[in-house]
Amino acid sequence: MHSTASTAEPLLEMIEIKKSFPGVRALHEVNLTLGQGEVLALLGENGAGKSTLIKILGGAHQPDSGKLRIAGRDVVIATPRDAMQAGIGIIYQELNLVPGLTAWENIFLGRERETAGFIHRAEERARAIELFKQIGVDVPVDLPCGQLSIAQQQIVEIAKTIAQEVRIIIMDEPSAALTPPEVGSLFDIIRDLKALGIGVIYISHRLEEISEIADRVFFLRDGEFAGEALIGDLSRQEMIEKMVGLSIEDEFPKRSHLLGETLLKVQGLKHKDKVRDVSFEVRRGEVLGVTGLVGSGRSEMARLVFGADGLEAGTIELDGRRLGIRNPRDAIRAGICLLTEDRKGQGLILKLGVRENFGLPNLGEMSAGGFVRRRQESEALSSFRSSLRINTPHEDHLVCNLSGGNQQKVVLAKWLAHHAEVLIFDEPTRGIDVLAKYEIYLLINKLASEGKAVIMISSELPEVLGMSDRILVMHEGKLVGEIDDVDAATQEQVMQLAIG
């Protein structure tokens, strides 16, 4: 393979790397180089081998064969400590924080400065505050990480890695939970790291980010090298084709916009200072996009409609009938379902199989005399496995071992089996690859074409603009804008509303 990287000695070389697991060839003869001060985008579908590759660099896996070389010297990375000592820092997609420790304690965990057994707590706390200022965000350093939002936890992970003396930083979907201004601050930090000669491997499914921050792009497909190029030499469409191995003509599939009568109507929703006097309607066959910065109240509004949080004021009507929703069970019975942004923490039980997760909200229909009708459950699941294209070896396969896209489909299947009429998608494509996103978009269009009402909450403005019939924008708990002519709208227009 001929590299398009600089002819100077590479900072990192991965040479003929092979790695297999029982029944799976994860990586096959992969050669990758990273230059000093270079941002290398690593692209591929879920299952392409990206996670295995970075886990090898992080010491979580060892290659079956091949060599690693840093700054011209062969190295063996057998443990995460070896990786840290070699100057490799990794920000994994799965957050690696201790919920009971504060933000600043997590940043320096395992690397505390101490004298005679006493940790320099004030000094480390001050250093954490300085790190957050450097990133350009404000995170409460004294709060336990378990009380921080997902976006804030992601920022703590970034600060934790930057605090190490690293030569190589690997970022796996670092912006997935960040707002556009926070992403801009992250990119500023990456540019500062580049100026110091630090190499960055950047993994993201957001191609607009890749085009903005990367110098070069490296493609993996089915565990093998699938191409590389300087970032300016590839169009967005060519990047998609390299990743999936086929042509997707329209990133956001089109559908007919035949809207029916109003199905869901909410008025004056209020909950503490998170949601303030929010009113809107959704019609049958409509995809209503909802966007805003993290903390704008988008997810909190969805939780109110779903009954996960208690209403302080407001009413919810479905098909002209006023509902008394006190909890999620009431919402589910009425036909309102929520696909949460935290599908692993709230949407699925990871240590259960696909069938068991699918059956949980449907036990009333699929059980008798206290016993689950497994045949009925299996038959219902089989239908959805086919229609939603859920890729799983068998129905009892643990959902923790599924890709992000297939996990999302399992969550969707369990709600569709419950005859949902209103589906609220909160960040439906976060952390899933391009082809899986496309399949989710097709499913959303299919639901709308069947006369269901879809509320799609998303931070990704191209997604909101590409999929919605109408867009609501939230800021500090309030609706601050409504866009009816989506085709004429721009990202700048939506962002201007979102920042207040």
C-alpha positions as CSV (number, residue, x, y, z in Angstrom):
1,M,0.0,0.0,0.0
2,H,1.3,3.4,-0.9
3,S,0.7,6.1,1.8
4,T,-0.4,9.6,1.0
5,A,1.1,10.8,4.3
6,S,4.2,13.0,4.5
7,T,7.6,11.5,3.5
8,A,9.0,12.5,6.9
9,E,9.4,9.7,9.4
10,P,5.9,8.7,10.6
11,L,4.9,9.2,14.2
12,L,3.0,6.0,14.1
13,E,3.2,2.9,11.9
14,M,0.9,-0.1,12.1
15,I,2.4,-2.8,9.8
16,E,0.6,-5.9,8.5
17,I,-1.8,-6.0,11.5
18,K,-4.0,-9.1,11.7
19,K,-6.5,-9.8,14.4
20,S,-9.2,-12.5,14.6
21,F,-11.8,-13.5,17.2
22,P,-13.7,-16.9,17.2
23,G,-15.5,-17.0,13.9
24,V,-14.6,-13.4,13.0
25,R,-11.7,-11.9,11.0
26,A,-11.6,-8.4,12.5
27,L,-8.4,-7.1,10.8
28,H,-6.4,-8.5,7.8
29,E,-3.0,-7.1,6.9
30,V,-3.8,-3.5,7.7
31,N,-1.0,-0.9,7.2
32,L,-1.6,2.5,8.6
33,T,0.6,5.5,9.2
34,L,0.1,8.7,11.1
35,G,2.4,11.8,10.7
36,Q,3.4,14.3,13.3
37,G,0.9,17.1,13.5
38,E,-1.5,15.2,11.3
39,V,-5.2,14.5,11.7
40,L,-6.1,11.2,10.1
41,A,-9.8,10.4,9.8
42,L,-10.5,6.7,10.2
43,L,-13.7,5.8,8.4
44,G,-15.8,2.7,7.9
45,E,-19.1,1.1,8.8
46,N,-19.8,-0.4,12.2
47,G,-18.0,-3.7,12.1
48,A,-15.4,-2.5,9.7
49,G,-12.6,-3.0,12.2
50,K,-12.1,0.5,13.5
51,S,-12.8,-0.3,17.2
52,T,-10.5,-3.4,17.0
53,L,-7.7,-1.2,15.5
54,I,-7.9,1.4,18.2
55,K,-8.1,-1.2,21.0
56,I,-4.9,-2.7,19.7
57,L,-3.3,0.8,20.0
58,G,-4.8,1.2,23.4
59,G,-3.5,-2.2,24.7
60,A,-7.0,-3.7,25.1
61,H,-6.3,-6.2,22.4
62,Q,-3.1,-7.7,21.1
63,P,-2.6,-8.3,17.3
64,D,-2.3,-11.9,16.1
65,S,0.6,-10.7,13.9
66,G,2.1,-7.5,12.7
67,K,4.2,-4.7,14.2
68,L,3.7,-1.3,15.9
69,R,6.2,1.4,15.5
70,I,6.3,4.8,17.2
71,A,8.7,7.5,16.0
72,G,10.8,4.8,14.3
73,R,11.0,2.4,17.2
74,D,9.3,-0.9,17.5
75,V,6.9,-1.1,20.5
76,V,4.9,-3.7,22.2
77,I,1.6,-2.5,23.7
78,A,0.2,-5.3,25.8
79,T,-1.7,-3.2,28.4
80,P,-3.4,0.2,28.6
81,R,-0.5,1.3,30.8
82,D,1.9,0.4,28.0
83,A,-0.2,2.6,25.7
84,M,-0.1,5.5,28.1
85,Q,3.7,5.2,28.6
86,A,4.1,5.1,24.8
87,G,2.3,8.4,24.6
88,I,-1.0,7.2,23.3
89,G,-4.3,8.6,24.7
90,I,-7.7,7.3,23.6
91,I,-11.1,8.8,24.0
92,Y,-13.4,5.9,23.6
93,Q,-17.0,6.2,22.3
94,E,-18.1,4.4,25.5
95,L,-17.5,6.8,28.4
96,N,-14.9,5.5,30.9
97,L,-15.7,7.7,33.9
98,V,-16.3,6.8,37.6
99,P,-19.9,8.2,38.3
100,G,-19.2,8.8,42.0
101,L,-16.1,10.9,41.5
102,T,-16.1,14.5,40.6
103,A,-15.2,15.8,37.2
104,W,-11.7,16.9,38.3
105,E,-11.1,13.7,40.2
106,N,-11.9,11.7,37.1
107,I,-9.5,13.7,35.0
108,F,-6.5,12.9,37.2
109,L,-7.6,9.4,38.4
110,G,-4.5,7.1,38.6
111,R,-2.2,10.0,37.9
112,E,-2.7,12.1,41.1
113,R,0.1,14.4,42.3
114,E,0.9,13.7,45.9
115,T,3.4,14.4,48.6
116,A,3.9,12.1,51.5
117,G,0.7,10.3,50.6
118,F,-1.4,13.5,50.4
119,I,-3.0,14.4,47.1
120,H,-2.6,18.0,45.9
121,R,-6.4,18.3,45.6
122,A,-6.6,22.1,45.3
123,E,-3.9,22.1,42.6
124,E,-5.6,19.4,40.6
125,R,-9.0,21.1,40.8
126,A,-7.5,24.3,39.6
127,R,-5.8,22.5,36.7
128,A,-9.1,20.9,35.7
129,I,-10.8,24.3,35.6
130,E,-8.0,25.5,33.4
131,L,-8.4,22.6,31.1
132,F,-12.1,23.3,30.7
133,K,-11.3,26.9,29.9
134,Q,-8.8,25.7,27.3
135,I,-11.5,23.6,25.7
136,G,-13.9,26.5,25.8
137,V,-16.7,25.0,27.9
138,D,-17.9,25.4,31.5
139,V,-18.3,22.1,33.4
140,P,-19.1,22.0,37.1
141,V,-15.8,20.4,38.3
142,D,-17.2,19.6,41.8
143,L,-20.2,17.6,40.7
144,P,-20.0,13.8,40.5
145,C,-19.8,12.7,36.9
146,G,-22.9,10.6,37.3
147,Q,-24.9,13.9,37.7
148,L,-23.4,15.4,34.6
149,S,-25.2,15.3,31.2
150,I,-23.9,13.0,28.5
151,A,-22.4,16.0,26.7
152,Q,-20.6,17.2,29.9
153,Q,-19.3,13.7,30.5
154,Q,-17.9,13.6,27.0
155,I,-16.0,16.9,27.6
156,V,-14.6,15.4,30.9
157,E,-13.2,12.5,28.8
158,I,-11.6,14.9,26.4
159,A,-10.0,16.9,29.2
160,K,-8.8,13.7,30.8
161,T,-6.9,12.7,27.7
162,I,-5.5,16.1,27.0
163,A,-4.2,16.2,30.5
164,Q,-1.8,13.3,29.7
165,E,1.5,13.9,28.1
166,V,0.6,12.3,24.8
167,R,2.1,12.2,21.3
168,I,-0.9,10.4,19.7
169,I,-4.6,11.0,20.5
170,I,-7.3,8.7,19.2
171,M,-10.8,10.2,19.3
172,D,-13.7,7.8,18.8
173,E,-16.9,9.8,18.0
174,P,-15.8,12.6,20.4
175,S,-18.4,15.1,19.1
176,A,-21.4,12.7,19.3
177,A,-23.0,14.5,22.3
178,L,-21.6,18.0,21.7
179,T,-23.3,21.1,20.4
180,P,-22.0,22.9,17.3
181,P,-20.2,25.6,19.4
182,E,-18.7,22.8,21.5
183,V,-17.6,21.0,18.4
184,G,-16.0,24.3,17.2
185,S,-14.1,24.5,20.5
186,L,-13.0,20.9,20.2
187,F,-11.6,21.6,16.7
188,D,-9.7,24.6,18.0
189,I,-8.1,22.2,20.6
190,I,-7.2,19.7,17.9
191,R,-5.6,22.5,15.8
192,D,-3.6,23.5,18.9
193,L,-2.5,19.8,19.3
194,K,-1.5,19.7,15.7
195,A,0.7,22.7,16.1
196,L,2.5,20.9,18.9
197,G,3.3,18.0,16.6
198,I,0.7,15.7,18.2
199,G,-0.9,13.2,15.8
200,V,-4.7,12.7,16.0
201,I,-6.7,9.7,14.7
202,Y,-10.3,11.0,14.4
203,I,-13.2,8.6,14.1
204,S,-16.6,10.0,13.2
205,H,-19.7,9.2,11.1
206,R,-20.3,13.0,10.6
207,L,-18.7,13.5,7.3
208,E,-19.0,17.3,7.5
209,E,-16.6,17.2,10.5
210,I,-14.2,15.0,8.6
211,S,-14.0,17.5,5.8
212,E,-13.4,20.4,8.2
213,I,-10.8,18.9,10.6
214,A,-8.9,16.0,8.8
215,D,-5.8,16.2,6.6
216,R,-6.1,12.7,5.3
217,V,-8.8,9.9,5.3
218,F,-8.2,6.1,5.7
219,F,-11.0,3.7,4.9
220,L,-11.6,0.2,6.4
221,R,-14.2,-2.2,5.1
222,D,-14.7,-5.7,6.4
223,G,-11.5,-5.5,8.3
224,E,-9.4,-4.6,5.3
225,F,-7.8,-1.5,3.8
226,A,-10.4,0.1,1.4
227,G,-8.5,3.2,0.3
228,E,-7.0,6.4,1.5
229,A,-6.7,10.0,0.1
230,L,-6.0,13.6,1.1
231,I,-9.2,15.1,2.4
232,G,-9.5,17.6,-0.5
233,D,-9.3,14.8,-3.1
234,L,-12.7,13.2,-2.2
235,S,-16.2,14.4,-2.4
236,R,-18.7,13.6,0.4
237,Q,-20.4,11.1,-2.0
238,E,-17.1,9.4,-2.7
239,M,-16.4,9.0,1.0
240,I,-19.8,7.3,1.5
241,E,-19.1,4.9,-1.4
242,K,-15.6,4.1,0.0
243,M,-17.1,3.2,3.4
244,V,-20.1,1.1,2.3
245,G,-18.8,-0.3,-1.0
246,L,-21.9,0.8,-2.9
247,S,-23.5,4.0,-4.2
248,I,-26.2,5.7,-2.1
249,E,-27.8,8.2,-4.5
250,D,-29.6,10.4,-1.9
251,E,-28.3,10.6,1.7
252,F,-31.7,11.6,2.9
253,P,-34.3,9.5,1.1
254,K,-37.3,11.3,-0.3
255,R,-40.9,10.5,0.4
256,S,-44.4,11.9,-0.4
257,H,-45.5,14.7,2.0
258,L,-49.1,13.7,2.3
259,L,-50.1,14.9,5.8
260,G,-53.3,13.9,7.6
261,E,-55.2,15.3,10.6
262,T,-53.6,16.5,13.8
263,L,-52.7,13.4,15.8
264,L,-50.8,14.8,18.8
265,K,-51.4,18.2,20.4
266,V,-49.6,19.4,23.5
267,Q,-50.2,22.8,25.1
268,G,-48.4,24.7,27.9
269,L,-46.0,21.9,28.9
270,K,-44.0,22.9,31.9
271,H,-41.4,21.2,34.1
272,K,-39.2,23.2,36.5
273,D,-37.0,25.5,34.4
274,K,-36.2,22.8,31.8
275,V,-39.4,23.1,29.8
276,R,-41.4,26.3,29.8
277,D,-44.8,26.7,28.2
278,V,-44.1,24.5,25.2
279,S,-47.0,23.9,22.8
280,F,-47.0,22.2,19.4
281,E,-49.0,19.8,17.2
282,V,-48.0,16.8,15.0
283,R,-50.1,15.5,12.1
284,R,-50.4,12.0,10.8
285,G,-47.8,11.3,8.2
286,E,-45.6,14.2,9.5
287,V,-41.9,14.1,10.5
288,L,-41.6,17.0,13.0
289,G,-37.9,17.9,13.5
290,V,-36.9,19.3,16.9
291,T,-33.5,20.8,17.4
292,G,-31.6,23.2,19.7
293,L,-28.3,23.2,21.7
294,V,-27.7,20.5,24.3
295,G,-29.6,21.7,27.4
296,S,-32.2,23.5,25.4
297,G,-35.0,21.2,26.8
298,R,-35.5,19.0,23.7
299,S,-35.0,15.7,25.5
300,E,-36.8,17.0,28.6
301,M,-39.8,17.9,26.5
302,A,-39.9,14.4,25.0
303,R,-39.7,12.8,28.5
304,L,-42.8,14.9,29.5
305,V,-44.8,13.7,26.6
306,F,-43.7,10.1,27.4
307,G,-44.6,10.4,31.1
308,A,-41.0,9.8,32.3
309,D,-41.1,13.1,34.1
310,G,-44.1,14.7,35.9
311,L,-46.0,17.6,34.3
312,E,-46.2,20.7,36.4
313,A,-48.6,22.2,33.9
314,G,-50.0,21.6,30.4
315,T,-52.2,19.1,28.5
316,I,-51.6,16.3,26.0
317,E,-54.2,15.3,23.5
318,L,-54.1,12.3,21.1
319,D,-56.7,12.2,18.3
320,G,-58.7,14.9,20.0
321,R,-58.8,13.0,23.3
322,R,-57.2,14.5,26.4
323,L,-54.8,12.1,28.1
324,G,-53.8,11.7,31.7
325,I,-50.2,10.6,31.4
326,R,-48.7,10.0,34.8
327,N,-45.9,7.6,33.8
328,P,-44.5,5.8,30.7
329,R,-47.0,3.0,31.1
330,D,-49.8,5.4,30.5
331,A,-48.1,6.8,27.4
332,I,-47.3,3.4,26.0
333,R,-51.0,2.3,26.4
334,A,-52.0,5.4,24.6
335,G,-49.7,4.7,21.7
336,I,-46.9,7.1,22.4
337,C,-43.4,5.7,22.5
338,L,-39.9,7.2,23.0
339,L,-36.7,6.0,21.5
340,T,-34.3,7.6,24.0
341,E,-31.0,9.3,23.1
342,D,-29.3,6.9,25.6
343,R,-30.4,3.6,24.0
344,K,-27.8,1.6,26.0
345,G,-28.6,3.1,29.4
346,Q,-32.4,3.6,29.0
347,G,-33.6,1.9,25.9
348,L,-32.1,-1.6,26.3
349,I,-31.0,-4.1,28.9
350,L,-27.6,-4.9,27.5
351,K,-27.1,-8.3,29.2
352,L,-30.4,-9.6,27.8
353,G,-30.9,-11.1,24.3
354,V,-32.7,-9.5,21.4
355,R,-35.9,-11.5,22.0
356,E,-36.1,-10.6,25.7
357,N,-35.6,-6.9,25.1
358,F,-38.2,-7.0,22.3
359,G,-40.7,-8.7,24.6
360,L,-40.4,-6.4,27.7
361,P,-43.0,-3.8,26.8
362,N,-45.2,-6.4,25.3
363,L,-45.4,-9.0,28.2
364,G,-49.1,-8.3,28.6
365,E,-49.9,-9.5,25.1
366,M,-47.3,-12.2,25.0
367,S,-47.9,-14.0,28.3
368,A,-50.6,-16.1,30.0
369,G,-50.9,-17.3,33.5
370,G,-47.6,-15.7,34.5
371,F,-45.7,-17.5,31.7
372,V,-44.2,-15.9,28.6
373,R,-45.5,-17.3,25.3
374,R,-42.0,-17.7,23.7
375,R,-43.3,-19.0,20.4
376,Q,-45.6,-16.0,20.0
377,E,-42.7,-13.7,21.0
378,S,-40.4,-15.4,18.6
379,E,-42.9,-15.2,15.7
380,A,-43.5,-11.5,16.3
381,L,-39.8,-10.8,16.5
382,S,-39.1,-12.8,13.4
383,S,-41.4,-10.5,11.4
384,F,-39.6,-7.4,12.6
385,R,-36.2,-8.9,12.1
386,S,-37.2,-9.2,8.5
387,S,-39.0,-5.9,7.9
388,L,-36.4,-3.8,9.9
389,R,-33.4,-5.8,8.7
390,I,-32.1,-6.5,12.2
391,N,-28.8,-8.2,11.6
392,T,-28.3,-10.6,14.5
393,P,-27.1,-14.3,14.4
394,H,-30.1,-15.5,16.4
395,E,-32.9,-14.1,18.5
396,D,-31.1,-14.7,21.9
397,H,-28.0,-12.9,20.8
398,L,-27.0,-10.4,23.5
399,V,-27.9,-6.8,22.4
400,C,-24.6,-5.5,23.9
401,N,-22.8,-7.3,21.0
402,L,-24.9,-5.7,18.3
403,S,-23.9,-2.6,16.3
404,G,-25.4,0.7,17.2
405,G,-27.7,0.6,14.2
406,N,-29.0,-2.8,15.1
407,Q,-29.5,-1.8,18.7
408,Q,-31.6,1.1,17.5
409,K,-33.7,-1.2,15.4
410,V,-34.4,-3.5,18.3
411,V,-35.7,-0.5,20.3
412,L,-37.9,0.5,17.4
413,A,-39.2,-3.1,16.9
414,K,-40.4,-3.4,20.5
415,W,-42.4,-0.2,20.2
416,L,-43.8,-1.0,16.8
417,A,-45.0,-4.4,18.2
418,H,-47.0,-2.3,20.8
419,H,-48.9,-0.5,18.0
420,A,-47.3,2.9,18.6
421,E,-49.0,5.8,16.8
422,V,-46.6,8.6,17.9
423,L,-42.9,7.8,17.8
424,I,-40.4,10.2,19.4
425,F,-36.9,9.6,18.2
426,D,-34.3,11.3,20.4
427,E,-30.9,11.4,18.5
428,P,-31.9,8.4,16.4
429,T,-28.6,8.1,14.4
430,R,-26.1,9.1,17.1
431,G,-23.0,6.9,16.8
432,I,-24.2,4.7,13.9
433,D,-22.6,4.4,10.5
434,V,-23.7,5.9,7.2
435,L,-25.5,2.8,5.9
436,A,-27.3,2.2,9.2
437,K,-28.3,5.9,9.2
438,Y,-29.8,5.5,5.8
439,E,-31.8,2.5,6.9
440,I,-33.1,4.4,9.9
441,Y,-34.1,7.3,7.6
442,L,-36.0,4.8,5.4
443,L,-37.8,3.4,8.4
444,I,-38.8,6.9,9.6
445,N,-40.2,7.6,6.1
446,K,-42.1,4.3,6.1
447,L,-43.6,5.1,9.5
448,A,-44.7,8.5,8.3
449,S,-46.2,7.0,5.1
450,E,-48.2,4.6,7.3
451,G,-49.9,7.6,8.9
452,K,-47.9,7.6,12.1
453,A,-46.7,10.9,13.7
454,V,-42.9,11.1,14.1
455,I,-41.0,13.5,16.3
456,M,-37.3,13.5,15.5
457,I,-35.0,15.3,17.9
458,S,-31.5,15.8,16.6
459,S,-28.4,17.9,17.0
460,E,-27.3,17.1,13.4
461,L,-28.6,20.0,11.3
462,P,-28.2,18.3,7.9
463,E,-30.3,15.5,9.3
464,V,-33.0,17.8,10.6
465,L,-33.2,19.7,7.4
466,G,-33.0,16.6,5.2
467,M,-35.7,14.6,7.0
468,S,-38.3,17.0,8.5
469,D,-41.6,18.3,7.1
470,R,-41.4,21.1,9.8
471,I,-38.8,22.1,12.3
472,L,-39.2,23.4,15.9
473,V,-36.2,25.1,17.5
474,M,-35.8,25.2,21.3
475,H,-33.6,27.5,23.5
476,E,-33.5,27.4,27.3
477,G,-36.6,25.4,27.7
478,K,-38.8,27.4,25.3
479,L,-39.8,27.1,21.6
480,V,-38.1,30.0,19.9
481,G,-38.8,29.3,16.3
482,E,-40.8,27.2,13.8
483,I,-39.7,26.6,10.3
484,D,-42.5,25.6,7.8
485,D,-40.6,26.0,4.6
486,V,-37.8,23.4,5.3
487,D,-36.6,23.3,1.7
488,A,-35.7,27.0,1.8
489,A,-34.1,26.8,5.3
490,T,-30.4,26.8,6.0
491,Q,-28.2,25.5,8.8
492,E,-27.2,29.1,9.6
493,Q,-30.9,30.1,10.0
494,V,-31.6,27.2,12.4
495,M,-28.4,27.8,14.4
496,Q,-29.2,31.5,14.8
497,L,-32.5,30.5,16.4
498,A,-30.9,27.9,18.5
499,I,-28.4,30.2,20.1
500,G,-31.1,32.7,21.1
